Amino acid sequence: MKKIIIILSLIMCITLPGAASVKEVKNYQYPISMTVIAPEDSSGGASQIIEVNTGDYFKVGLEAAGGTGYRWQLDDNNMDIVEFVDQTAAPVDPVFRMPGSKIRWEFYFKVKPNVSGQQPLRFYLRRGLDEIPVKEFLLTVIVQ
């Protein structure tokens, strides 16, 4: 019986650190004015529109299954109105972290001062930059 308990304890010690293979969420001091959580869409694409003010910080959260090699990536071409600040990835449920459980990628942005107009932000779910995305999320940011 003691051998079984020791073996199970060793398995738990080896498994749990491996489950946290993504970068931990930092304690941000950004004054986040809006959080956008993209809806899960099985058809492969979704879009959303938000309105923000100049100087505002906002974040975009996108989820996918962990351990698959797929991750959300930002297409940051031609970002004239919005500036990319940082990105994190962490398990959706930090207490029950298992390999294959959902991971949330959070992208932090700041609206540049004294600007107005629209800025499309495109996010792709794929393994590598050369692969065709399996999902896409388009966020249109309208700055008043």
MARVO-167986 format. One line per field, with one value per atom (N, C-alpha, C): atom name; residue number from 1; x, y, z. Coordinates in nm, 4 decimals. Layout:
<torzas>
a = CA;...
k = NUM;...
px = X;...
py = Y;...
pz = Z;...
</torzas>
This chain:
<torzas>
a = N;CA;C;N;CA;C;N;CA;C;N;CA;C;N;CA;C;N;CA;C;N;CA;C;N;CA;C;N;CA;C;N;CA;C;N;CA;C;N;CA;C;N;CA;C;N;CA;C;N;CA;C;N;CA;C;N;CA;C;N;CA;C;N;CA;C;N;CA;C;N;CA;C;N;CA;C;N;CA;C;N;CA;C;N;CA;C;N;CA;C;N;CA;C;N;CA;C;N;CA;C;N;CA;C;N;CA;C;N;CA;C;N;CA;C;N;CA;C;N;CA;C;N;CA;C;N;CA;C;N;CA;C;N;CA;C;N;CA;C;N;CA;C;N;CA;C;N;CA;C;N;CA;C;N;CA;C;N;CA;C;N;CA;C;N;CA;C;N;CA;C;N;CA;C;N;CA;C;N;CA;C;N;CA;C;N;CA;C;N;CA;C;N;CA;C;N;CA;C;N;CA;C;N;CA;C;N;CA;C;N;CA;C;N;CA;C;N;CA;C;N;CA;C;N;CA;C;N;CA;C;N;CA;C;N;CA;C;N;CA;C;N;CA;C;N;CA;C;N;CA;C;N;CA;C;N;CA;C;N;CA;C;N;CA;C;N;CA;C;N;CA;C;N;CA;C;N;CA;C;N;CA;C;N;CA;C;N;CA;C;N;CA;C;N;CA;C;N;CA;C;N;CA;C;N;CA;C;N;CA;C;N;CA;C;N;CA;C;N;CA;C;N;CA;C;N;CA;C;N;CA;C;N;CA;C;N;CA;C;N;CA;C;N;CA;C;N;CA;C;N;CA;C;N;CA;C;N;CA;C;N;CA;C;N;CA;C;N;CA;C;N;CA;C;N;CA;C;N;CA;C;N;CA;C;N;CA;C;N;CA;C;N;CA;C;N;CA;C;N;CA;C;N;CA;C;N;CA;C;N;CA;C;N;CA;C;N;CA;C;N;CA;C;N;CA;C;N;CA;C;N;CA;C;N;CA;C;N;CA;C;N;CA;C;N;CA;C;N;CA;C;N;CA;C;N;CA;C;N;CA;C;N;CA;C;N;CA;C;N;CA;C;N;CA;C;N;CA;C;N;CA;C;N;CA;C;N;CA;C;N;CA;C;N;CA;C;N;CA;C;N;CA;C
k = 1;1;1;2;2;2;3;3;3;4;4;4;5;5;5;6;6;6;7;7;7;8;8;8;9;9;9;10;10;10;11;11;11;12;12;12;13;13;13;14;14;14;15;15;15;16;16;16;17;17;17;18;18;18;19;19;19;20;20;20;21;21;21;22;22;22;23;23;23;24;24;24;25;25;25;26;26;26;27;27;27;28;28;28;29;29;29;30;30;30;31;31;31;32;32;32;33;33;33;34;34;34;35;35;35;36;36;36;37;37;37;38;38;38;39;39;39;40;40;40;41;41;41;42;42;42;43;43;43;44;44;44;45;45;45;46;46;46;47;47;47;48;48;48;49;49;49;50;50;50;51;51;51;52;52;52;53;53;53;54;54;54;55;55;55;56;56;56;57;57;57;58;58;58;59;59;59;60;60;60;61;61;61;62;62;62;63;63;63;64;64;64;65;65;65;66;66;66;67;67;67;68;68;68;69;69;69;70;70;70;71;71;71;72;72;72;73;73;73;74;74;74;75;75;75;76;76;76;77;77;77;78;78;78;79;79;79;80;80;80;81;81;81;82;82;82;83;83;83;84;84;84;85;85;85;86;86;86;87;87;87;88;88;88;89;89;89;90;90;90;91;91;91;92;92;92;93;93;93;94;94;94;95;95;95;96;96;96;97;97;97;98;98;98;99;99;99;100;100;100;101;101;101;102;102;102;103;103;103;104;104;104;105;105;105;106;106;106;107;107;107;108;108;108;109;109;109;110;110;110;111;111;111;112;112;112;113;113;113;114;114;114;115;115;115;116;116;116;117;117;117;118;118;118;119;119;119;120;120;120;121;121;121;122;122;122;123;123;123;124;124;124;125;125;125;126;126;126;127;127;127;128;128;128;129;129;129;130;130;130;131;131;131;132;132;132;133;133;133;134;134;134;135;135;135;136;136;136;137;137;137;138;138;138;139;139;139;140;140;140;141;141;141;142;142;142;143;143;143;144;144;144
px = 0.0818;0.0000;0.0859;0.1960;0.2846;0.3496;0.3816;0.4436;0.3489;0.2215;0.1224;0.1086;0.1051;0.0946;0.2179;0.3356;0.4592;0.4596;0.4194;0.4161;0.3171;0.1988;0.0993;0.1491;0.2167;0.2726;0.3776;0.4622;0.5640;0.5005;0.3976;0.3297;0.2686;0.2063;0.1467;0.2536;0.3671;0.4750;0.5331;0.5382;0.5936;0.4917;0.3639;0.2606;0.2247;0.2070;0.1586;0.2503;0.3836;0.4661;0.4613;0.4476;0.4404;0.3130;0.2073;0.0793;0.0854;0.1762;0.1877;0.2961;0.2827;0.3865;0.3676;0.2697;0.2481;0.2921;0.3167;0.3605;0.2502;0.2877;0.1907;0.1431;0.0214;-0.0353;0.0369;0.0764;0.1427;0.0378;0.0810;-0.0075;0.0032;-0.0846;-0.0778;-0.1354;-0.0752;-0.1218;-0.1907;-0.2198;-0.2870;-0.4294;-0.4761;-0.6171;-0.7072;-0.7417;-0.8194;-0.9608;-0.9996;-1.1342;-1.2330;-1.1832;-1.2729;-1.2005;-1.2741;-1.2225;-1.3131;-1.2533;-1.3273;-1.2908;-1.3890;-1.3678;-1.4346;-1.3541;-1.4073;-1.4960;-1.6099;-1.6980;-1.6361;-1.6616;-1.6150;-1.7076;-1.6472;-1.7266;-1.6722;-1.7507;-1.7041;-1.6940;-1.7503;-1.7444;-1.6099;-1.5229;-1.3886;-1.3665;-1.4692;-1.4491;-1.5546;-1.5148;-1.6081;-1.5595;-1.6496;-1.6096;-1.6870;-1.6309;-1.6926;-1.6467;-1.7282;-1.6967;-1.7002;-1.5980;-1.5981;-1.5705;-1.6166;-1.5902;-1.5099;-1.3989;-1.3118;-1.2728;-1.2117;-1.1645;-1.0124;-0.9583;-0.8137;-0.7495;-0.6365;-0.5647;-0.6126;-0.7246;-0.7780;-0.6904;-0.6867;-0.6276;-0.7422;-0.7235;-0.8213;-0.7488;-0.8164;-0.7558;-0.8531;-0.7974;-0.8740;-0.8359;-0.9350;-0.9106;-0.9620;-0.8762;-0.9105;-0.8722;-0.9617;-0.9382;-0.9215;-0.8417;-0.8222;-0.7751;-0.7798;-0.7348;-0.5830;-0.5356;-0.3921;-0.3323;-0.2020;-0.1325;-0.1447;-0.2119;-0.2301;-0.1242;-0.0532;0.0428;-0.0171;-0.1498;-0.2151;-0.2120;-0.1978;-0.2022;-0.2567;-0.3146;-0.3673;-0.2531;-0.2548;-0.1511;-0.2180;-0.1559;-0.2055;-0.1386;-0.2199;-0.1659;-0.1518;-0.0306;-0.0103;0.0328;-0.0057;0.0249;-0.0617;-0.0002;-0.0712;-0.1548;-0.0945;-0.1653;-0.1349;-0.2232;-0.2027;-0.2664;-0.3775;-0.4561;-0.4332;-0.4115;-0.3959;-0.2516;-0.2007;-0.0637;-0.0657;0.0064;0.0166;0.1057;0.0598;0.1353;0.2011;0.1226;0.1773;0.0819;0.1301;0.0497;0.0838;-0.0183;0.0021;-0.0812;-0.0484;-0.1278;-0.1280;-0.2455;-0.2592;-0.3813;-0.3838;-0.5022;-0.6262;-0.7387;-0.8645;-0.9005;-0.8792;-0.9039;-0.7686;-0.7162;-0.5824;-0.5724;-0.6833;-0.6801;-0.6727;-0.7529;-0.7613;-0.6889;-0.5564;-0.4768;-0.4380;-0.4906;-0.4598;-0.4083;-0.3204;-0.2791;-0.4010;-0.4128;-0.5268;-0.6400;-0.6323;-0.7390;-0.7276;-0.8306;-0.8355;-0.7311;-0.6750;-0.5785;-0.6408;-0.6228;-0.6703;-0.5492;-0.5445;-0.4439;-0.5044;-0.4325;-0.4806;-0.3832;-0.4383;-0.3609;-0.3983;-0.2990;-0.3210;-0.2870;-0.3767;-0.3604;-0.3824;-0.3250;-0.3489;-0.3855;-0.4919;-0.5310;-0.4382;-0.3798;-0.2859;-0.3586;-0.2889;-0.3536;-0.3793;-0.4837;-0.5186;-0.5392;-0.6057;-0.6385;-0.7880;-0.8400;-0.9790;-0.9881;-1.0941;-1.1134;-1.1361;-1.1077;-1.1285;-0.9976;-0.9810;-0.8633;-0.9070;-0.8886;-0.9195;-0.8026;-0.8350;-0.7348;-0.7721;-0.6810;-0.7062;-0.6224;-0.6889;-0.6228;-0.6436;-0.5382;-0.5442;-0.5061;-0.5777;-0.5441;-0.4736;-0.3448;-0.2667;-0.1430;-0.0757;0.0451;0.1676;0.1855;0.3020;0.2607;0.3532;0.3210;0.2935;0.3472;0.3307;0.2056;0.1397;0.0226;-0.1050;-0.2011;-0.3326;-0.4058;-0.4644;-0.5350;-0.6590;-0.6876;-0.8095;-0.9248;-0.8919;-0.9924;-0.9371;-1.0312;-0.9943;-1.0924;-1.0408;-1.1252;-1.0889;-1.1893;-1.1689;-1.2359;-1.1566;-1.2078;-1.1885;-1.2986;-1.2918;-1.3008;-1.1947;-1.1881;-1.2245;-1.3272;-1.3692;-1.3286;-1.2445;-1.1972;-1.2751;-1.3361;-1.4203;-1.3362
py = -0.1201;0.0000;0.1262;0.1223;0.2372;0.2629;0.1554;0.1697;0.2389;0.2054;0.2672;0.4154;0.4521;0.5934;0.6700;0.6115;0.6780;0.6938;0.5933;0.6004;0.7060;0.7082;0.8091;0.9500;0.9664;1.0982;1.1419;1.0504;1.0827;1.1197;1.0473;1.0779;1.2167;1.2526;1.3855;1.4939;1.4718;1.5715;1.5905;1.4845;1.4946;1.5569;1.5236;1.5693;1.7160;1.7632;1.8989;2.0084;2.0039;2.1103;2.1122;1.9972;1.9933;2.0534;2.0561;2.1103;2.2618;2.3249;2.4714;2.5124;2.4718;2.4990;2.6327;2.7114;2.8420;2.9518;3.0676;3.1819;3.2228;3.2413;3.2778;3.4218;3.4494;3.5835;3.6761;3.7906;3.8899;3.9738;4.0438;4.1353;4.2716;4.2989;4.4220;4.5395;4.6524;4.7762;4.8648;4.8109;4.8889;4.9198;5.0411;5.0730;5.0226;4.8968;4.8337;4.8902;4.9519;5.0086;4.9084;4.8071;4.7115;4.5777;4.4698;4.3350;4.2700;4.2201;4.1521;4.0045;3.9187;3.7742;3.7247;3.6743;3.6312;3.5087;3.5063;3.3893;3.2702;3.1516;3.0326;3.0087;2.9956;2.9811;2.8627;2.7601;2.6392;2.6548;2.7604;2.7779;2.8307;2.8722;2.9137;3.0634;3.1446;3.2887;3.3595;3.4667;3.5475;3.6914;3.7839;3.9248;4.0004;4.1139;4.1958;4.3398;4.4347;4.5777;4.6357;4.7166;4.7853;4.9339;5.0153;5.1593;5.1964;5.2663;5.3081;5.4541;5.5121;5.6502;5.6517;5.7648;5.7763;5.7595;5.6914;5.6687;5.5501;5.4876;5.3729;5.2493;5.1663;5.0329;4.9329;4.8292;4.7208;4.5907;4.4800;4.3500;4.2602;4.1687;4.0733;3.9338;3.8532;3.7167;3.6169;3.5225;3.4180;3.2831;3.1855;3.0550;2.9460;2.8447;2.7267;2.6130;2.4918;2.3755;2.3790;2.3499;2.3464;2.2130;2.2117;2.0888;2.0451;2.1238;2.0858;2.1477;2.2474;2.3191;2.4413;2.4528;2.5697;2.6841;2.8054;2.9228;3.0410;3.1364;3.2572;3.3538;3.4105;3.5051;3.6295;3.7434;3.8719;3.9051;3.9435;3.9977;4.1476;4.1913;4.3301;4.4230;4.3923;4.4811;4.6065;4.7190;4.8469;4.8852;4.8806;4.9231;5.0716;5.1570;5.3010;5.3672;5.3137;5.3766;5.3093;5.1794;5.0991;5.0508;5.0454;4.9981;4.8726;4.7700;4.6443;4.6669;4.6218;4.6424;4.5129;4.4039;4.2785;4.1642;4.0416;3.9220;3.8216;3.7508;3.6434;3.5228;3.4089;3.2878;3.2119;3.1650;3.0915;3.0013;2.8969;2.8106;2.8895;2.8556;2.9214;2.8923;2.7702;2.7318;2.7089;2.8084;2.7947;2.6899;2.6476;2.5479;2.4069;2.3799;2.2469;2.2494;2.2564;2.2627;2.1217;2.0814;1.9497;1.9669;1.8794;1.8867;1.8735;1.9615;1.9613;2.0508;2.1072;2.1967;2.3309;2.4103;2.5361;2.6361;2.7057;2.8126;2.9415;3.0513;3.1820;3.2701;3.3150;3.4122;3.5501;3.6382;3.7739;3.8713;3.9549;4.0564;4.1929;4.2694;4.4008;4.5097;4.6090;4.7173;4.8513;4.9536;5.0910;5.1711;5.2511;5.3396;5.4608;5.4929;5.6046;5.7355;5.8313;5.9591;6.0424;6.1220;6.2174;6.1513;6.0362;5.9691;5.9417;5.9174;5.8743;5.7921;5.7146;5.6312;5.4859;5.3964;5.2534;5.1786;5.0735;4.9878;4.8427;4.7663;4.6233;4.5480;4.4583;4.3703;4.2274;4.1568;4.0183;3.9242;3.8190;3.7161;3.5828;3.5013;3.3712;3.2605;3.1487;3.0293;2.9334;2.9119;2.8221;2.7757;2.6767;2.6231;2.7083;2.7418;2.8200;2.9319;3.0227;3.1372;3.0967;2.9832;2.9402;2.8560;2.8167;2.7301;2.8100;2.7449;2.8054;2.8053;2.9193;2.9240;2.8357;2.7765;2.6972;2.7844;2.8967;2.9927;3.1331;3.2271;3.3680;3.4498;3.5550;3.6482;3.7892;3.8651;4.0024;4.0956;4.1867;4.2877;4.4234;4.4954;4.6311;4.7276;4.8071;4.9049;5.0406;5.1032;5.2371;5.3337;5.4302;5.5294;5.6588;5.7071;5.8278;5.9510
pz = 0.0000;0.0000;0.0000;0.0793;0.0845;-0.0512;-0.1214;-0.2533;-0.3508;-0.3443;-0.4333;-0.4029;-0.2774;-0.2395;-0.2856;-0.2701;-0.3141;-0.4655;-0.5376;-0.6844;-0.7311;-0.6703;-0.7082;-0.6757;-0.5643;-0.5284;-0.6301;-0.6725;-0.7733;-0.9068;-0.9458;-1.0721;-1.0665;-0.9553;-0.9422;-0.9470;-0.8839;-0.8839;-1.0224;-1.1001;-1.2356;-1.3310;-1.3175;-1.4093;-1.3914;-1.2699;-1.2466;-1.2995;-1.2789;-1.3361;-1.4882;-1.5527;-1.6984;-1.7528;-1.6723;-1.7171;-1.7304;-1.6598;-1.6639;-1.7622;-1.8867;-1.9856;-2.0558;-2.0169;-2.0785;-1.9829;-2.0368;-1.9572;-1.8593;-1.7349;-1.6327;-1.6525;-1.6090;-1.6201;-1.5225;-1.5711;-1.4873;-1.4147;-1.3130;-1.2420;-1.3100;-1.4017;-1.4798;-1.4040;-1.4263;-1.3656;-1.4687;-1.5871;-1.6901;-1.6459;-1.6666;-1.6359;-1.7493;-1.7468;-1.8537;-1.8533;-1.9658;-1.9758;-2.0344;-2.1054;-2.1690;-2.1885;-2.1686;-2.1940;-2.2973;-2.4041;-2.5103;-2.5036;-2.4790;-2.4835;-2.6107;-2.7003;-2.8295;-2.8113;-2.8794;-2.8691;-2.9423;-2.8893;-2.9594;-3.0774;-3.1938;-3.3156;-3.3935;-3.4068;-3.4736;-3.6245;-3.6795;-3.8245;-3.8714;-3.7786;-3.8171;-3.8145;-3.8035;-3.8019;-3.7201;-3.6576;-3.5798;-3.5860;-3.5600;-3.5612;-3.4541;-3.4150;-3.3121;-3.3326;-3.2863;-3.2958;-3.1554;-3.1217;-2.9927;-3.0152;-2.9227;-2.9263;-2.8024;-2.8236;-2.7143;-2.7339;-2.6310;-2.6372;-2.6509;-2.6941;-2.7061;-2.5691;-2.5674;-2.4431;-2.3625;-2.4007;-2.3271;-2.3468;-2.2435;-2.2529;-2.2618;-2.3417;-2.3456;-2.3723;-2.3410;-2.3674;-2.4418;-2.5177;-2.5962;-2.5491;-2.5109;-2.4669;-2.5679;-2.6040;-2.7004;-2.6410;-2.6530;-2.5916;-2.6958;-2.6580;-2.7424;-2.6530;-2.7047;-2.6289;-2.6151;-2.4959;-2.4720;-2.5145;-2.5355;-2.5694;-2.7136;-2.7972;-2.9372;-3.0280;-2.9777;-3.0609;-3.1262;-3.1231;-3.1804;-3.0795;-3.1305;-3.0443;-3.1224;-3.0486;-3.1109;-3.1388;-3.2585;-3.3001;-3.3566;-3.3318;-3.3797;-3.5117;-3.6094;-3.7348;-3.7121;-3.6813;-3.6390;-3.7528;-3.8733;-3.9863;-3.9822;-4.0091;-4.0232;-3.9009;-3.7851;-3.6641;-3.6424;-3.6952;-3.6904;-3.5688;-3.5223;-3.4166;-3.2820;-3.2856;-3.1645;-3.1567;-3.0346;-3.0146;-2.9287;-2.9713;-2.8975;-2.7754;-2.6568;-2.5333;-2.4872;-2.4744;-2.4239;-2.4534;-2.4276;-2.4487;-2.3398;-2.2903;-2.1938;-2.2354;-2.1787;-2.1982;-2.0674;-2.0279;-1.9025;-1.9096;-1.8279;-1.8238;-1.7834;-1.8422;-1.8084;-1.6633;-1.6204;-1.4817;-1.4147;-1.3415;-1.2837;-1.1737;-1.1148;-1.0088;-1.0677;-1.1687;-1.2286;-1.3633;-1.3585;-1.4810;-1.5239;-1.6363;-1.6902;-1.8320;-1.8781;-2.0184;-2.1089;-2.2058;-2.2965;-2.2526;-2.1309;-2.0867;-2.1591;-2.1509;-2.2256;-2.1769;-2.2752;-2.2505;-2.3021;-2.2274;-2.2737;-2.3042;-2.4296;-2.4709;-2.4511;-2.3826;-2.3610;-2.4261;-2.5128;-2.5845;-2.5268;-2.4861;-2.4254;-2.5268;-2.5383;-2.6345;-2.5676;-2.6282;-2.5859;-2.7101;-2.6979;-2.8077;-2.8034;-2.9165;-2.9220;-2.8904;-2.8305;-2.7979;-2.9229;-2.9175;-3.0239;-3.1601;-3.1619;-3.2877;-3.2913;-3.4087;-3.4236;-3.5506;-3.5606;-3.6787;-3.6401;-3.7372;-3.7176;-3.7356;-3.6568;-3.6666;-3.6616;-3.7701;-3.7628;-3.6992;-3.6083;-3.5480;-3.5828;-3.6470;-3.6884;-3.6038;-3.5558;-3.4765;-3.5478;-3.5492;-3.6156;-3.5190;-3.5237;-3.4475;-3.5421;-3.5170;-3.6023;-3.5266;-3.5819;-3.5179;-3.5501;-3.6742;-3.7157;-3.8080;-3.8321;-3.9183;-4.0624;-4.1046;-4.2440;-4.2662;-4.1600;-4.1736;-4.1958;-4.2579;-4.2791;-4.1450;-4.1044;-3.9758;-3.9753;-3.8591;-3.8448;-3.7955;-3.7288;-3.6850;-3.7023;-3.7141;-3.7263;-3.6432;-3.5806;-3.5073;-3.5518;-3.5933;-3.6385;-3.5389;-3.4837;-3.3921;-3.4568;-3.4761;-3.5305;-3.4146;-3.3994;-3.2906;-3.3477;-3.2920;-3.3349;-3.2244;-3.2596;-3.1639;-3.1860;-3.0776;-3.0866;-3.0620
</torzas>
